[in-house]
Amino acid sequence: DAGVTQSPTHLIKTRGQQVTLRCSPKSGHDTVSWYQQALGQGPQFIFQYYEEEERQRGNFPDRFSGHQFPNYSSELNVNALLLGDSALYLCASSSIQHYNSPLHFGNGTRLTVT
Amino acid sequence: SQQGEEDPQALSIQEGENATMNCSYKTSINNLQWYRQNSGRGLVHLILIRSNEREKHSGRLRVTLDTSKKSSSLLITASRAADTASYFCATEEFGNEKLTFGTGTRLTIIP
């Protein structure tokens, strides 16, 4: 039973470029959340997707956008990259039916913006 | 923004000793969760405690929750070298499924 998988594991981009990160949720999960973790900080919530729609959003600019596909996988897109976007991007999945259940996290994508 | 603070920010103990880390938060919560993170990798869920619970155990882990003080503690007993990691508390508010994480405690177990 595969857990949450993310790709790529590492990525280096230049300021102003655009990036797409990918996530496949744990089998049986239908909800995907994305978090940004800056070095030495705790993860911060970006947004959550369910039924291919954004359900909740954190305090992130519109440069951050996402998508969920019919197979529940998800993408995080960041446009016009800034140096401050350098971080570990974590995807987490859960099941909407299982209230009070923990999130399952992938190993993240380490994004470096130069 | 971070929900609250974890204390201490860093902790080093000898293998076999107990480790205690604390978490404070700011709002009313539905549950509080503890996660472990090894070397900047993904987070692993350790334990979830609901707002109407005061204490919970899982193996060598013991979590307490004091909603009147908006605080929680995680106790790891008989520590092992493999417990070396960063530990984060995260809160979930009612009707809001996003998790708000603390700043983390970096635990080092000295063999």
gemmi code that builds the backbone of each chain (N, CA, C; Angstrom):
import gemmi

chains = {
    "A": [
        ("ASP", (0.859, -1.192, 0.000), (0.000, 0.000, 0.000), (0.892, 1.238, 0.000)),
        ("ALA", (0.937, 1.920, -1.162), (1.817, 3.072, -1.283), (1.287, 4.205, -0.436)),
        ("GLY", (2.212, 4.927, 0.175), (1.832, 6.114, 0.909), (1.752, 7.285, -0.042)),
        ("VAL", (1.909, 8.480, 0.501), (1.874, 9.687, -0.308), (3.202, 9.827, -1.054)),
        ("THR", (3.121, 10.009, -2.348), (4.343, 10.172, -3.142), (4.375, 11.549, -3.779)),
        ("GLN", (5.549, 12.157, -3.764), (5.725, 13.483, -4.328), (6.870, 13.463, -5.330)),
        ("SER", (6.726, 14.299, -6.356), (7.810, 14.431, -7.323), (7.877, 15.866, -7.837)),
        ("PRO", (9.082, 16.338, -8.192), (10.364, 15.667, -7.946), (10.771, 15.814, -6.478)),
        ("THR", (11.888, 15.214, -6.101), (12.348, 15.341, -4.722), (13.111, 16.647, -4.522)),
        ("HIS", (13.820, 17.054, -5.529), (14.574, 18.307, -5.486), (14.381, 19.057, -6.793)),
        ("LEU", (14.439, 20.385, -6.694), (14.235, 21.218, -7.864), (14.966, 22.534, -7.658)),
        ("ILE", (15.673, 22.975, -8.683), (16.326, 24.288, -8.635), (15.774, 25.129, -9.763)),
        ("LYS", (15.283, 26.312, -9.410), (14.697, 27.226, -10.386), (15.297, 28.613, -10.211)),
        ("THR", (15.106, 29.436, -11.216), (15.582, 30.812, -11.197), (14.417, 31.745, -10.911)),
        ("ARG", (14.713, 32.849, -10.258), (13.684, 33.858, -9.983), (12.882, 34.181, -11.248)),
        ("GLY", (11.569, 34.298, -11.091), (10.704, 34.633, -12.209), (10.158, 33.432, -12.951)),
        ("GLN", (10.784, 32.273, -12.746), (10.298, 31.082, -13.440), (9.048, 30.536, -12.762)),
        ("GLN", (8.505, 29.521, -13.384), (7.321, 28.853, -12.867), (7.683, 27.403, -12.535)),
        ("VAL", (6.981, 26.822, -11.555), (7.285, 25.448, -11.166), (5.989, 24.689, -10.903)),
        ("THR", (6.018, 23.401, -11.194), (4.880, 22.514, -10.904), (5.365, 21.341, -10.082)),
        ("LEU", (4.727, 21.138, -8.948), (5.048, 20.014, -8.067), (3.861, 19.055, -8.085)),
        ("ARG", (4.160, 17.770, -7.934), (3.125, 16.750, -8.073), (3.008, 15.884, -6.834)),
        ("CYS", (1.796, 15.384, -6.604), (1.523, 14.586, -5.422), (0.485, 13.519, -5.744)),
        ("SER", (0.765, 12.297, -5.316), (-0.228, 11.218, -5.385), (-0.598, 10.841, -3.962)),
        ("PRO", (-1.867, 10.878, -3.623), (-2.268, 10.611, -2.236), (-2.177, 9.134, -1.896)),
        ("LYS", (-2.239, 8.875, -0.630), (-2.292, 7.496, -0.150), (-3.548, 6.831, -0.701)),
        ("SER", (-3.442, 5.549, -0.985), (-4.581, 4.805, -1.506), (-5.765, 4.917, -0.552)),
        ("GLY", (-6.927, 5.228, -1.113), (-8.128, 5.362, -0.295), (-8.398, 6.782, 0.184)),
        ("HIS", (-7.450, 7.672, -0.035), (-7.635, 9.064, 0.376), (-8.134, 9.904, -0.785)),
        ("ASP", (-8.969, 10.903, -0.449), (-9.560, 11.722, -1.505), (-9.272, 13.206, -1.343)),
        ("THR", (-8.599, 13.568, -0.293), (-8.337, 14.982, 0.006), (-6.831, 15.217, 0.058)),
        ("VAL", (-6.391, 16.278, -0.588), (-4.968, 16.605, -0.634), (-4.754, 18.027, -0.129)),
        ("SER", (-3.788, 18.165, 0.757), (-3.408, 19.485, 1.269), (-1.937, 19.730, 0.962)),
        ("TRP", (-1.612, 20.994, 0.760), (-0.224, 21.380, 0.502), (0.265, 22.309, 1.604)),
        ("TYR", (1.503, 22.103, 2.003), (2.127, 22.919, 3.029), (3.504, 23.379, 2.543)),
        ("GLN", (3.887, 24.566, 2.979), (5.223, 25.095, 2.710), (5.991, 25.133, 4.020)),
        ("GLN", (7.204, 24.590, 4.017), (8.021, 24.619, 5.218), (9.346, 25.294, 4.919)),
        ("ALA", (9.496, 26.503, 5.426), (10.774, 27.204, 5.295), (11.772, 26.596, 6.270)),
        ("LEU", (13.037, 26.804, 6.000), (14.088, 26.215, 6.817), (13.966, 26.655, 8.269)),
        ("GLY", (13.933, 25.687, 9.163), (13.865, 25.991, 10.585), (12.489, 26.378, 11.103)),
        ("GLN", (11.478, 26.269, 10.263), (10.117, 26.646, 10.645), (9.187, 25.446, 10.579)),
        ("GLY", (8.007, 25.622, 11.144), (6.986, 24.599, 10.992), (6.268, 24.777, 9.660)),
        ("PRO", (5.626, 23.722, 9.171), (4.886, 23.827, 7.907), (3.750, 24.838, 8.002)),
        ("GLN", (3.511, 25.520, 6.876), (2.394, 26.457, 6.799), (1.436, 26.018, 5.702)),
        ("PHE", (0.162, 26.055, 6.015), (-0.890, 25.578, 5.114), (-1.024, 26.480, 3.898)),
        ("ILE", (-0.999, 25.863, 2.713), (-1.187, 26.625, 1.472), (-2.641, 26.519, 1.030)),
        ("PHE", (-3.089, 25.302, 0.718), (-4.485, 25.055, 0.371), (-4.800, 23.569, 0.425)),
        ("GLN", (-6.117, 23.299, 0.313), (-6.614, 21.923, 0.365), (-7.562, 21.693, -0.806)),
        ("TYR", (-7.470, 20.512, -1.401), (-8.325, 20.154, -2.529), (-9.153, 18.908, -2.212)),
        ("TYR", (-10.415, 18.987, -2.620), (-11.324, 17.846, -2.502), (-12.306, 17.932, -3.653)),
        ("GLU", (-12.593, 16.815, -4.256), (-13.499, 16.772, -5.416), (-13.082, 17.794, -6.477)),
        ("GLU", (-11.788, 17.872, -6.680), (-11.199, 18.707, -7.735), (-11.407, 20.199, -7.514)),
        ("GLU", (-11.797, 20.572, -6.298), (-11.985, 21.987, -6.012), (-11.173, 22.407, -4.795)),
        ("GLU", (-10.756, 23.652, -4.769), (-10.051, 24.197, -3.615), (-11.058, 24.457, -2.506)),
        ("ARG", (-10.871, 23.802, -1.366), (-11.821, 23.937, -0.261), (-11.397, 25.023, 0.719)),
        ("GLN", (-10.103, 25.089, 0.955), (-9.595, 26.063, 1.918), (-8.282, 26.600, 1.384)),
        ("ARG", (-7.940, 27.815, 1.822), (-6.699, 28.411, 1.385), (-6.071, 29.159, 2.543)),
        ("GLY", (-4.776, 29.055, 2.650), (-4.035, 29.808, 3.650), (-3.637, 31.170, 3.119)),
        ("ASN", (-2.764, 31.845, 3.853), (-2.349, 33.198, 3.483), (-1.213, 33.181, 2.475)),
        ("PHE", (-1.512, 32.719, 1.305), (-0.527, 32.683, 0.227), (-1.071, 33.464, -0.965)),
        ("PRO", (-0.177, 34.137, -1.698), (-0.635, 34.946, -2.834), (-1.147, 34.069, -3.982)),
        ("ASP", (-1.788, 34.745, -4.931), (-2.376, 34.046, -6.073), (-1.330, 33.389, -6.967)),
        ("ARG", (-0.070, 33.719, -6.745), (0.982, 33.039, -7.503), (0.997, 31.530, -7.223)),
        ("PHE", (0.423, 31.191, -6.095), (0.316, 29.778, -5.716), (-1.058, 29.275, -6.158)),
        ("SER", (-1.064, 28.283, -7.007), (-2.319, 27.709, -7.461), (-2.193, 26.197, -7.491)),
        ("GLY", (-3.337, 25.548, -7.572), (-3.292, 24.096, -7.536), (-4.358, 23.476, -8.403)),
        ("HIS", (-4.292, 22.175, -8.400), (-5.273, 21.424, -9.190), (-5.377, 20.025, -8.595)),
        ("GLN", (-6.571, 19.468, -8.649), (-6.734, 18.067, -8.277), (-7.387, 17.343, -9.443)),
        ("PHE", (-6.906, 16.177, -9.727), (-7.376, 15.395, -10.864), (-8.402, 14.355, -10.403)),
        ("PRO", (-9.160, 13.784, -11.359), (-10.172, 12.792, -10.981), (-9.624, 11.606, -10.195)),
        ("ASN", (-8.340, 11.279, -10.374), (-7.761, 10.168, -9.611), (-7.236, 10.633, -8.250)),
        ("TYR", (-7.574, 11.829, -7.847), (-7.242, 12.447, -6.551), (-5.822, 12.993, -6.470)),
        ("SER", (-4.989, 12.739, -7.458), (-3.648, 13.319, -7.435), (-3.758, 14.831, -7.581)),
        ("SER", (-2.671, 15.503, -7.262), (-2.742, 16.962, -7.210), (-1.444, 17.577, -7.700)),
        ("GLU", (-1.548, 18.810, -8.152), (-0.396, 19.609, -8.537), (-0.425, 20.933, -7.795)),
        ("LEU", (0.773, 21.408, -7.475), (0.945, 22.750, -6.922), (1.768, 23.533, -7.933)),
        ("ASN", (1.258, 24.675, -8.351), (1.961, 25.529, -9.292), (2.334, 26.836, -8.604)),
        ("VAL", (3.550, 27.269, -8.833), (3.980, 28.562, -8.321), (4.541, 29.356, -9.494)),
        ("ASN", (3.963, 30.526, -9.720), (4.409, 31.409, -10.805), (5.322, 32.503, -10.265)),
        ("ALA", (6.084, 33.098, -11.182), (6.915, 34.255, -10.843), (7.685, 34.017, -9.548)),
        ("LEU", (8.472, 32.975, -9.539), (9.171, 32.552, -8.329), (10.029, 33.670, -7.732)),
        ("LEU", (9.986, 33.723, -6.395), (10.810, 34.635, -5.619), (11.816, 33.827, -4.809)),
        ("LEU", (12.885, 34.507, -4.387), (13.875, 33.809, -3.564), (13.224, 33.226, -2.313)),
        ("GLY", (12.242, 33.949, -1.777), (11.552, 33.526, -0.561), (10.672, 32.311, -0.731)),
        ("ASP", (10.499, 31.864, -1.964), (9.708, 30.650, -2.197), (10.538, 29.394, -1.967)),
        ("SER", (11.824, 29.565, -1.758), (12.693, 28.417, -1.464), (12.227, 27.769, -0.168)),
        ("ALA", (11.897, 26.497, -0.239), (11.334, 25.800, 0.923), (11.134, 24.338, 0.584)),
        ("LEU", (10.720, 23.589, 1.601), (10.277, 22.207, 1.408), (8.757, 22.248, 1.253)),
        ("TYR", (8.259, 21.710, 0.164), (6.827, 21.696, -0.086), (6.301, 20.296, 0.193)),
        ("LEU", (5.381, 20.245, 1.126), (4.853, 18.975, 1.597), (3.420, 18.785, 1.146)),
        ("CYS", (3.133, 17.602, 0.691), (1.778, 17.217, 0.333), (1.274, 16.260, 1.408)),
        ("ALA", (0.022, 16.396, 1.768), (-0.567, 15.512, 2.766), (-1.934, 15.060, 2.281)),
        ("SER", (-2.271, 13.823, 2.554), (-3.580, 13.337, 2.126), (-4.390, 12.838, 3.317)),
        ("SER", (-5.692, 12.800, 3.117), (-6.607, 12.317, 4.140), (-7.889, 11.902, 3.459)),
        ("SER", (-8.790, 11.337, 4.249), (-10.093, 10.946, 3.740), (-11.147, 11.836, 4.367)),
        ("ILE", (-11.990, 12.404, 3.533), (-13.015, 13.324, 4.024), (-13.986, 12.619, 4.953)),
        ("GLN", (-14.074, 11.307, 4.843), (-15.033, 10.559, 5.660), (-14.517, 10.302, 7.071)),
        ("HIS", (-13.219, 10.422, 7.267), (-12.617, 10.054, 8.537), (-12.295, 11.307, 9.347)),
        ("TYR", (-13.286, 11.740, 10.068), (-13.132, 12.924, 10.887), (-12.158, 12.660, 12.010)),
        ("ASN", (-11.431, 13.687, 12.422), (-10.456, 13.550, 13.501), (-9.387, 12.503, 13.200)),
        ("SER", (-8.999, 12.418, 11.960), (-7.925, 11.508, 11.577), (-6.696, 12.300, 11.174)),
        ("PRO", (-5.518, 11.725, 11.391), (-4.304, 12.475, 11.070), (-4.054, 12.549, 9.568)),
        ("LEU", (-3.185, 13.459, 9.191), (-2.756, 13.569, 7.807), (-1.591, 12.612, 7.553)),
        ("HIS", (-1.498, 12.167, 6.318), (-0.358, 11.358, 5.878), (0.466, 12.223, 4.927)),
        ("PHE", (1.715, 12.431, 5.287), (2.570, 13.321, 4.519), (3.502, 12.549, 3.593)),
        ("GLY", (3.790, 13.173, 2.442), (4.861, 12.688, 1.596), (6.194, 13.220, 2.093)),
        ("ASN", (7.273, 12.829, 1.408), (8.607, 13.254, 1.815), (8.972, 14.655, 1.322)),
        ("GLY", (8.106, 15.239, 0.526), (8.306, 16.623, 0.154), (9.137, 16.832, -1.098)),
        ("THR", (9.025, 18.038, -1.627), (9.870, 18.502, -2.724), (10.668, 19.695, -2.213)),
        ("ARG", (11.992, 19.587, -2.296), (12.856, 20.686, -1.861), (13.060, 21.615, -3.045)),
        ("LEU", (12.497, 22.821, -2.976), (12.606, 23.814, -4.043), (13.627, 24.870, -3.647)),
        ("THR", (14.585, 25.079, -4.511), (15.570, 26.138, -4.317), (15.432, 27.140, -5.453)),
        ("VAL", (15.239, 28.402, -5.100), (15.117, 29.466, -6.093), (16.384, 30.324, -6.027)),
        ("THR", (17.057, 30.451, -7.153), (18.316, 31.211, -7.172), (18.175, 32.505, -7.981)),
    ],
    "B": [
        ("SER", (0.646, 32.033, 9.438), (1.364, 32.309, 10.678), (1.334, 31.074, 11.555)),
        ("GLN", (2.305, 30.953, 12.467), (2.365, 29.815, 13.354), (1.282, 29.970, 14.408)),
        ("GLN", (0.746, 28.842, 14.830), (-0.275, 28.836, 15.869), (0.339, 29.180, 17.207)),
        ("GLY", (1.494, 28.639, 17.492), (2.078, 28.861, 18.799), (3.518, 28.477, 18.829)),
        ("GLU", (3.981, 28.235, 20.025), (5.388, 27.968, 20.219), (5.588, 26.608, 20.842)),
        ("GLU", (6.710, 26.004, 20.505), (7.136, 24.804, 21.205), (8.331, 25.126, 22.072)),
        ("ASP", (8.417, 24.421, 23.156), (9.443, 24.700, 24.143), (9.959, 23.375, 24.693)),
        ("PRO", (11.272, 23.150, 24.713), (12.299, 24.076, 24.241), (12.439, 24.017, 22.719)),
        ("GLN", (13.206, 24.922, 22.159), (13.476, 24.882, 20.724), (14.405, 23.731, 20.390)),
        ("ALA", (15.303, 23.414, 21.320), (16.236, 22.311, 21.112), (16.464, 21.609, 22.441)),
        ("LEU", (16.665, 20.288, 22.379), (16.824, 19.478, 23.578), (17.792, 18.343, 23.278)),
        ("SER", (18.814, 18.190, 24.118), (19.772, 17.083, 23.979), (19.771, 16.283, 25.266)),
        ("ILE", (19.566, 14.983, 25.155), (19.551, 14.117, 26.339), (20.310, 12.839, 26.041)),
        ("GLN", (20.663, 12.128, 27.094), (21.332, 10.844, 26.956), (20.311, 9.766, 26.608)),
        ("GLU", (20.766, 8.813, 25.824), (19.913, 7.677, 25.486), (19.423, 7.002, 26.768)),
        ("GLY", (18.134, 6.678, 26.773), (17.545, 6.049, 27.948), (16.801, 7.024, 28.844)),
        ("GLU", (17.135, 8.294, 28.751), (16.426, 9.305, 29.538), (15.077, 9.620, 28.894)),
        ("ASN", (14.253, 10.327, 29.655), (12.952, 10.773, 29.136), (13.094, 12.176, 28.543)),
        ("ALA", (12.320, 12.424, 27.505), (12.316, 13.745, 26.863), (10.919, 14.329, 26.947)),
        ("THR", (10.837, 15.574, 27.372), (9.551, 16.260, 27.456), (9.616, 17.548, 26.651)),
        ("MET", (8.642, 17.732, 25.801), (8.550, 18.973, 25.046), (7.133, 19.511, 25.159)),
        ("ASN", (7.025, 20.825, 25.129), (5.765, 21.497, 25.374), (5.330, 22.307, 24.168)),
        ("CYS", (4.031, 22.504, 24.091), (3.444, 23.227, 22.969), (2.362, 24.138, 23.511)),
        ("SER", (2.373, 25.382, 23.094), (1.296, 26.300, 23.446), (0.623, 26.760, 22.161)),
        ("TYR", (-0.670, 27.014, 22.263), (-1.421, 27.459, 21.089), (-2.361, 28.574, 21.486)),
        ("LYS", (-3.042, 29.151, 20.488), (-3.739, 30.413, 20.763), (-5.260, 30.351, 20.682)),
        ("THR", (-5.795, 29.418, 19.889), (-7.242, 29.431, 19.658), (-7.889, 28.177, 20.226)),
        ("SER", (-9.216, 28.151, 20.224), (-9.936, 26.936, 20.590), (-9.701, 25.882, 19.512)),
        ("ILE", (-9.571, 24.645, 19.933), (-9.205, 23.600, 18.979), (-10.168, 22.414, 19.023)),
        ("ASN", (-10.184, 21.658, 17.927), (-10.903, 20.395, 17.853), (-9.987, 19.260, 18.302)),
        ("ASN", (-8.764, 19.290, 17.845), (-7.773, 18.312, 18.290), (-6.379, 18.893, 18.167)),
        ("LEU", (-5.440, 18.214, 18.806), (-4.035, 18.587, 18.721), (-3.265, 17.340, 18.341)),
        ("GLN", (-2.323, 17.497, 17.448), (-1.572, 16.352, 16.944), (-0.076, 16.608, 17.089)),
        ("TRP", (0.665, 15.537, 17.257), (2.127, 15.611, 17.286), (2.677, 14.835, 16.095)),
        ("TYR", (3.671, 15.456, 15.451), (4.331, 14.849, 14.298), (5.839, 14.856, 14.532)),
        ("ARG", (6.513, 13.897, 13.917), (7.968, 13.827, 13.936), (8.493, 14.028, 12.524)),
        ("GLN", (9.632, 14.708, 12.411), (10.247, 14.936, 11.116), (11.747, 14.650, 11.230)),
        ("ASN", (12.207, 13.750, 10.394), (13.626, 13.407, 10.351), (14.309, 14.170, 9.223)),
        ("SER", (15.343, 14.917, 9.569), (16.241, 15.548, 8.597), (15.526, 16.193, 7.415)),
        ("GLY", (14.511, 17.016, 7.685), (13.852, 17.756, 6.630), (13.061, 16.913, 5.660)),
        ("ARG", (12.703, 15.718, 6.076), (11.872, 14.880, 5.223), (10.399, 15.060, 5.601)),
        ("GLY", (9.552, 14.128, 5.189), (8.135, 14.251, 5.485), (7.837, 14.078, 6.956)),
        ("LEU", (6.664, 14.509, 7.335), (6.230, 14.400, 8.729), (5.535, 13.070, 8.953)),
        ("VAL", (5.806, 12.488, 10.098), (5.182, 11.225, 10.484), (4.276, 11.498, 11.677)),
        ("HIS", (3.030, 11.086, 11.555), (2.086, 11.306, 12.635), (2.409, 10.412, 13.823)),
        ("LEU", (2.389, 10.999, 15.019), (2.668, 10.241, 16.239), (1.407, 9.960, 17.042)),
        ("ILE", (0.650, 11.000, 17.326), (-0.487, 10.836, 18.213), (-1.445, 12.006, 18.040)),
        ("LEU", (-2.725, 11.739, 18.172), (-3.772, 12.768, 18.092), (-4.552, 12.736, 19.391)),
        ("ILE", (-4.791, 13.896, 19.961), (-5.585, 13.993, 21.180), (-6.722, 14.975, 20.930)),
        ("ARG", (-7.938, 14.550, 21.215), (-9.107, 15.390, 20.994), (-9.256, 16.411, 22.115)),
        ("SER", (-10.016, 17.440, 21.853), (-10.131, 18.532, 22.821), (-10.801, 18.097, 24.119)),
        ("ASN", (-11.574, 17.012, 24.078), (-12.230, 16.547, 25.307), (-11.423, 15.469, 26.039)),
        ("GLU", (-10.212, 15.230, 25.576), (-9.313, 14.273, 26.223), (-8.230, 15.028, 26.971)),
        ("ARG", (-7.735, 14.444, 28.026), (-6.709, 15.106, 28.833), (-5.351, 14.429, 28.720)),
        ("GLU", (-5.379, 13.124, 28.417), (-4.122, 12.386, 28.345), (-4.306, 11.222, 27.383)),
        ("LYS", (-3.220, 10.900, 26.678), (-3.272, 9.786, 25.751), (-1.894, 9.134, 25.691)),
        ("HIS", (-1.888, 7.808, 25.527), (-0.633, 7.066, 25.485), (-0.556, 6.284, 24.176)),
        ("SER", (0.669, 6.162, 23.677), (0.916, 5.293, 22.528), (2.339, 4.794, 22.638)),
        ("GLY", (2.493, 3.552, 23.044), (3.833, 2.994, 23.218), (4.633, 3.793, 24.228)),
        ("ARG", (5.778, 4.346, 23.809), (6.612, 5.141, 24.713), (6.217, 6.624, 24.740)),
        ("LEU", (5.136, 6.952, 24.092), (4.685, 8.339, 24.026), (3.525, 8.588, 24.980)),
        ("ARG", (3.584, 9.749, 25.626), (2.465, 10.177, 26.473), (2.212, 11.644, 26.152)),
        ("VAL", (0.971, 11.946, 25.823), (0.591, 13.319, 25.501), (-0.454, 13.786, 26.489)),
        ("THR", (-0.302, 15.013, 26.945), (-1.317, 15.635, 27.784), (-1.832, 16.885, 27.083)),
        ("LEU", (-3.048, 17.245, 27.401), (-3.667, 18.434, 26.832), (-4.392, 19.182, 27.925)),
        ("ASP", (-4.109, 20.466, 28.046), (-4.789, 21.343, 28.996), (-5.419, 22.474, 28.196)),
        ("THR", (-6.696, 22.339, 27.902), (-7.344, 23.344, 27.047), (-7.538, 24.658, 27.777)),
        ("SER", (-7.585, 24.624, 29.113), (-7.735, 25.882, 29.851), (-6.472, 26.730, 29.748)),
        ("LYS", (-5.329, 26.074, 29.643), (-4.060, 26.777, 29.495), (-3.599, 26.823, 28.038)),
        ("LYS", (-4.367, 26.193, 27.165), (-4.010, 26.106, 25.746), (-2.576, 25.590, 25.606)),
        ("SER", (-2.356, 24.433, 26.196), (-1.017, 23.858, 26.137), (-1.084, 22.343, 26.086)),
        ("SER", (-0.013, 21.754, 25.574), (0.109, 20.306, 25.480), (1.559, 19.939, 25.738)),
        ("SER", (1.761, 18.718, 26.173), (3.126, 18.231, 26.336), (3.243, 16.842, 25.730)),
        ("LEU", (4.421, 16.568, 25.221), (4.748, 15.244, 24.686), (5.912, 14.692, 25.491)),
        ("LEU", (5.705, 13.517, 26.062), (6.753, 12.832, 26.815), (7.161, 11.589, 26.044)),
        ("ILE", (8.453, 11.468, 25.792), (8.994, 10.257, 25.189), (9.821, 9.564, 26.271)),
        ("THR", (9.430, 8.373, 26.649), (10.154, 7.666, 27.702), (11.228, 6.761, 27.102)),
        ("ALA", (12.249, 6.481, 27.909), (13.332, 5.564, 27.512), (13.819, 5.871, 26.103)),
        ("SER", (14.322, 7.064, 25.912), (14.667, 7.531, 24.571), (15.729, 6.654, 23.904)),
        ("ARG", (15.663, 6.642, 22.577), (16.604, 5.874, 21.755), (17.235, 6.806, 20.741)),
        ("ALA", (18.369, 6.405, 20.209), (19.044, 7.233, 19.196), (18.121, 7.525, 18.017)),
        ("ALA", (17.259, 6.564, 17.678), (16.349, 6.731, 16.542), (15.276, 7.782, 16.805)),
        ("ASP", (15.145, 8.243, 18.039), (14.174, 9.300, 18.350), (14.701, 10.669, 17.972)),
        ("THR", (15.983, 10.764, 17.595), (16.545, 12.038, 17.160), (15.782, 12.547, 15.947)),
        ("ALA", (15.169, 13.722, 16.090), (14.306, 14.273, 15.051), (13.783, 15.623, 15.538)),
        ("SER", (13.014, 16.269, 14.670), (12.267, 17.459, 15.080), (10.834, 17.046, 15.347)),
        ("TYR", (10.260, 17.612, 16.392), (8.892, 17.268, 16.792), (8.027, 18.528, 16.715)),
        ("PHE", (6.883, 18.369, 16.069), (5.966, 19.491, 15.872), (4.599, 19.164, 16.459)),
        ("CYS", (4.026, 20.147, 17.122), (2.618, 20.034, 17.459), (1.818, 20.781, 16.391)),
        ("ALA", (0.610, 20.347, 16.182), (-0.261, 20.957, 15.181), (-1.681, 20.936, 15.700)),
        ("THR", (-2.391, 22.015, 15.516), (-3.763, 22.102, 16.000), (-4.739, 22.171, 14.836)),
        ("GLU", (-5.889, 21.584, 15.067), (-6.989, 21.637, 14.114), (-8.163, 22.296, 14.810)),
        ("GLU", (-8.691, 23.357, 14.216), (-9.831, 24.048, 14.797), (-11.129, 23.396, 14.355)),
        ("PHE", (-12.187, 23.636, 15.079), (-13.500, 23.108, 14.698), (-13.912, 23.674, 13.343)),
        ("GLY", (-14.404, 22.814, 12.481), (-14.887, 23.239, 11.178), (-13.804, 23.729, 10.245)),
        ("ASN", (-12.564, 23.463, 10.580), (-11.449, 23.943, 9.770), (-10.407, 22.850, 9.740)),
        ("GLU", (-10.317, 22.127, 8.646), (-9.479, 20.942, 8.631), (-8.000, 21.214, 8.459)),
        ("LYS", (-7.611, 22.444, 8.208), (-6.193, 22.703, 8.037), (-5.504, 22.564, 9.385)),
        ("LEU", (-4.253, 22.156, 9.341), (-3.437, 22.078, 10.539), (-2.572, 23.322, 10.655)),
        ("THR", (-2.477, 23.840, 11.866), (-1.593, 24.961, 12.151), (-0.475, 24.444, 13.041)),
        ("PHE", (0.739, 24.518, 12.536), (1.892, 23.932, 13.200), (2.619, 24.924, 14.081)),
        ("GLY", (3.255, 24.365, 15.110), (4.165, 25.145, 15.926), (5.527, 25.208, 15.259)),
        ("THR", (6.460, 25.773, 15.995), (7.789, 26.009, 15.443), (8.728, 24.819, 15.615)),
        ("GLY", (8.338, 23.846, 16.408), (9.104, 22.610, 16.507), (10.136, 22.598, 17.611)),
        ("THR", (10.410, 21.379, 18.097), (11.501, 21.128, 19.040), (12.461, 20.155, 18.385)),
        ("ARG", (13.737, 20.532, 18.343), (14.736, 19.647, 17.772), (15.333, 18.807, 18.891)),
        ("LEU", (15.070, 17.501, 18.845), (15.517, 16.567, 19.882), (16.723, 15.780, 19.392)),
        ("THR", (17.781, 15.785, 20.207), (18.968, 14.997, 19.901), (19.194, 14.005, 21.033)),
        ("ILE", (19.282, 12.729, 20.685), (19.550, 11.682, 21.670), (21.022, 11.297, 21.533)),
        ("ILE", (21.731, 11.434, 22.626), (23.164, 11.147, 22.623), (23.388, 9.696, 23.030)),
        ("PRO", (24.019, 8.882, 22.181), (24.190, 7.457, 22.493), (25.116, 7.238, 23.691)),
    ],
}
model = gemmi.Model(1)
for chain_id, residues in chains.items():
    chain = gemmi.Chain(chain_id)
    for i, (resn, *xyz) in enumerate(residues, 1):
        res = gemmi.Residue()
        res.name, res.seqid = resn, gemmi.SeqId(i, " ")
        for name, pos in zip(("N", "CA", "C"), xyz):
            atom = gemmi.Atom()
            atom.name, atom.element = name, gemmi.Element(name[0])
            atom.pos, atom.b_iso = gemmi.Position(*pos), 0.0
            res.add_atom(atom)
        chain.add_residue(res)
    model.add_chain(chain)
structure = gemmi.Structure()
structure.add_model(model)
structure.setup_entities()
